[in-house]
Structure formats: structure tokens, C-alpha cells
Amino acid sequence: MEIAPGIPASVPVRDSKDPEGAVLVFPAGRWAAFVEAVKGGALAV
């Protein structure tokens, strides 16, 4: 997975193994909440 930094309001995300594939764009606040949930173990399998 890759993210494109430097875009203040959005976080574009793509599959690094498929750079020509689809890009998902998340609002920056939602992305930050997702990252914090992962760090906190809330999304652990």
C-alpha cells in the first residue's frame, strides 16, 4: 500500500503492486482515525 503525502485535505491510497490500478481517496481526518485504530489494536485480527 502507498499513500501520497502533501495533499492537506485528502489521503490518496493505492496498491503498490498495481501502480496503474485504482486509487482510493480518504478525507485526512478519517485516515488519521483509521491509522490510530490500527495502532491501538482496534482492528487486529
PyMOL commands that place a pseudoatom at each C-alpha (Angstrom):
pseudoatom trace, name=CA, resn=MET, resi=1, chain=A, elem=C, hetatm=0, pos=[0.000, 0.000, 0.000]
pseudoatom trace, name=CA, resn=GLU, resi=2, chain=A, elem=C, hetatm=0, pos=[1.213, 3.507, -0.797]
pseudoatom trace, name=CA, resn=ILE, resi=3, chain=A, elem=C, hetatm=0, pos=[-0.115, 6.887, 0.233]
pseudoatom trace, name=CA, resn=ALA, resi=4, chain=A, elem=C, hetatm=0, pos=[0.579, 10.184, -1.489]
pseudoatom trace, name=CA, resn=PRO, resi=5, chain=A, elem=C, hetatm=0, pos=[1.753, 12.766, 1.044]
pseudoatom trace, name=CA, resn=GLY, resi=6, chain=A, elem=C, hetatm=0, pos=[1.438, 16.523, 0.724]
pseudoatom trace, name=CA, resn=ILE, resi=7, chain=A, elem=C, hetatm=0, pos=[-2.272, 16.828, -0.017]
pseudoatom trace, name=CA, resn=PRO, resi=8, chain=A, elem=C, hetatm=0, pos=[-3.712, 18.621, 3.036]
pseudoatom trace, name=CA, resn=ALA, resi=9, chain=A, elem=C, hetatm=0, pos=[-7.366, 17.559, 2.947]
pseudoatom trace, name=CA, resn=SER, resi=10, chain=A, elem=C, hetatm=0, pos=[-7.085, 14.113, 1.347]
pseudoatom trace, name=CA, resn=VAL, resi=11, chain=A, elem=C, hetatm=0, pos=[-5.050, 10.925, 1.504]
pseudoatom trace, name=CA, resn=PRO, resi=12, chain=A, elem=C, hetatm=0, pos=[-4.826, 9.030, -1.798]
pseudoatom trace, name=CA, resn=VAL, resi=13, chain=A, elem=C, hetatm=0, pos=[-4.063, 5.320, -1.304]
pseudoatom trace, name=CA, resn=ARG, resi=14, chain=A, elem=C, hetatm=0, pos=[-3.158, 2.683, -3.894]
pseudoatom trace, name=CA, resn=ASP, resi=15, chain=A, elem=C, hetatm=0, pos=[-1.880, -0.867, -4.115]
pseudoatom trace, name=CA, resn=SER, resi=16, chain=A, elem=C, hetatm=0, pos=[1.893, -0.583, -4.540]
pseudoatom trace, name=CA, resn=LYS, resi=17, chain=A, elem=C, hetatm=0, pos=[1.904, -3.826, -6.558]
pseudoatom trace, name=CA, resn=ASP, resi=18, chain=A, elem=C, hetatm=0, pos=[-0.541, -2.329, -9.062]
pseudoatom trace, name=CA, resn=PRO, resi=19, chain=A, elem=C, hetatm=0, pos=[0.549, 1.305, -9.585]
pseudoatom trace, name=CA, resn=GLU, resi=20, chain=A, elem=C, hetatm=0, pos=[-1.738, 1.690, -12.607]
pseudoatom trace, name=CA, resn=GLY, resi=21, chain=A, elem=C, hetatm=0, pos=[-4.762, 0.438, -10.660]
pseudoatom trace, name=CA, resn=ALA, resi=22, chain=A, elem=C, hetatm=0, pos=[-7.455, 2.261, -8.773]
pseudoatom trace, name=CA, resn=VAL, resi=23, chain=A, elem=C, hetatm=0, pos=[-6.757, 4.941, -6.185]
pseudoatom trace, name=CA, resn=LEU, resi=24, chain=A, elem=C, hetatm=0, pos=[-8.918, 5.350, -3.099]
pseudoatom trace, name=CA, resn=VAL, resi=25, chain=A, elem=C, hetatm=0, pos=[-9.096, 8.866, -1.642]
pseudoatom trace, name=CA, resn=PHE, resi=26, chain=A, elem=C, hetatm=0, pos=[-9.943, 9.348, 2.018]
pseudoatom trace, name=CA, resn=PRO, resi=27, chain=A, elem=C, hetatm=0, pos=[-10.572, 12.562, 3.954]
pseudoatom trace, name=CA, resn=ALA, resi=28, chain=A, elem=C, hetatm=0, pos=[-7.437, 13.272, 6.012]
pseudoatom trace, name=CA, resn=GLY, resi=29, chain=A, elem=C, hetatm=0, pos=[-9.277, 13.114, 9.341]
pseudoatom trace, name=CA, resn=ARG, resi=30, chain=A, elem=C, hetatm=0, pos=[-10.803, 9.744, 8.567]
pseudoatom trace, name=CA, resn=TRP, resi=31, chain=A, elem=C, hetatm=0, pos=[-7.423, 8.375, 7.501]
pseudoatom trace, name=CA, resn=ALA, resi=32, chain=A, elem=C, hetatm=0, pos=[-5.853, 9.603, 10.747]
pseudoatom trace, name=CA, resn=ALA, resi=33, chain=A, elem=C, hetatm=0, pos=[-8.610, 7.903, 12.758]
pseudoatom trace, name=CA, resn=PHE, resi=34, chain=A, elem=C, hetatm=0, pos=[-8.044, 4.650, 10.830]
pseudoatom trace, name=CA, resn=VAL, resi=35, chain=A, elem=C, hetatm=0, pos=[-4.285, 4.765, 11.489]
pseudoatom trace, name=CA, resn=GLU, resi=36, chain=A, elem=C, hetatm=0, pos=[-4.863, 5.393, 15.205]
pseudoatom trace, name=CA, resn=ALA, resi=37, chain=A, elem=C, hetatm=0, pos=[-7.318, 2.469, 15.371]
pseudoatom trace, name=CA, resn=VAL, resi=38, chain=A, elem=C, hetatm=0, pos=[-4.749, 0.174, 13.763]
pseudoatom trace, name=CA, resn=LYS, resi=39, chain=A, elem=C, hetatm=0, pos=[-2.011, 1.375, 16.128]
pseudoatom trace, name=CA, resn=GLY, resi=40, chain=A, elem=C, hetatm=0, pos=[-4.313, 0.876, 19.097]
pseudoatom trace, name=CA, resn=GLY, resi=41, chain=A, elem=C, hetatm=0, pos=[-5.177, -2.680, 18.101]
pseudoatom trace, name=CA, resn=ALA, resi=42, chain=A, elem=C, hetatm=0, pos=[-8.858, -1.974, 17.445]
pseudoatom trace, name=CA, resn=LEU, resi=43, chain=A, elem=C, hetatm=0, pos=[-8.654, -3.593, 14.002]
pseudoatom trace, name=CA, resn=ALA, resi=44, chain=A, elem=C, hetatm=0, pos=[-6.425, -6.541, 14.908]
pseudoatom trace, name=CA, resn=VAL, resi=45, chain=A, elem=C, hetatm=0, pos=[-7.423, -9.920, 13.504]
for i in range(1, 45): cmd.bond("trace and resi %d" % i, "trace and resi %d" % (i + 1))
show_as sticks, trace
zoom trace
